[in-house]
Every structure is written in structure tokens, then in C-alpha cells.
Amino acid sequence: MNNPTTGPAQALADALAAEYAAIWAYGVIGVHLTGAARTAARAAEAAHRSRRDALLLQLAEGSGQVPADRAGYALPYPVTDRAGALRLAVEIEERTAGHWRAALAHTGGVERNTALAALTDCALRATRWRRTAGVTPVTVPFPGRPA
């Protein structure tokens, strides 16, 4: 993820691809949740959609090179119940945070602020999902960095 030859546009395009995948995953996640957890999944999906939309505009205005969304994404494992949905929610937020963390090294100014805000949002959502799932510890020392 952290390629020294990556420029700001490519780093943001990679983050956009992660946002696309997160939105798709929340469609699967939400089906297996109820009540407050389903509401949280809808809010998370909306947050990723908002970030995606802002990135689409930013990339289109800057480089004109906007990566396309895919028709579908492969899940890391089958999601068949609440526990699997919560595990996937944590994982998708951690993966997306990883892309935003990588973008920090390649951006400056407003783009860097955007990347930092996105990394923070993903880290907070991952923490909330860990808490909902009963996973401990609920926080990680360096969000977006592989364990």
C-alpha cells in the first residue's frame, strides 16, 4: 500500500477504491444486523458514500483520472450471521483506514487533512464495531497499520 513512487492522485485513487469496497461490504453487513447495529451500519455506509462522492469530485477536478467502481467485490470470508457481519465491519474499516494512512505519506495541505480525517473516521468506526462485537481490546495502537 505504501509505495514511494505513488503521488497524491494515485494515493487518493487507491483510497477511493477502498471506499467503493467499503460501501459494497456494508450492503452485505447490514443484512445480518438488527436494531442499533443495523442503524450504525447504515450510518457507516452513508459516511463512506459521502467520502466517495467528495473524492470523485476532487479527482475529477484534479487529474481527470477517476477509477471506476466494480460490479462487486470478493469478501474475505462468507458472512452468514451477526458475528460474521460485525467481524467484516471491523475488517472493512481497518482496511479502508490502511488506504487513508498510506495516502498521508503522499499528500499535503488540504488533501492531507482529508486523509487524516478519513483515517480518524475509519478508526473510530472500527472501535465502535469492536465494542459492539465484544472484541477486546477495542482500540489498536496504530490505526490503519497492519498488525
Secondary structure, 3 states (H helix, E strand, C coil): CCCCCCCHHHHHHHHHHHHHHHHHHHHHHHHCCCHHHHHHHHHHHHHHHHHHHHHHHHHHHHCCCCCCCCCCCCCCCCCCCHHHHHHHHHHHHHHHHHHHHHHHCCCCHHHHHHHHHHHHHHHHHHHHHHHHHCCCCCCCCCCCCCC
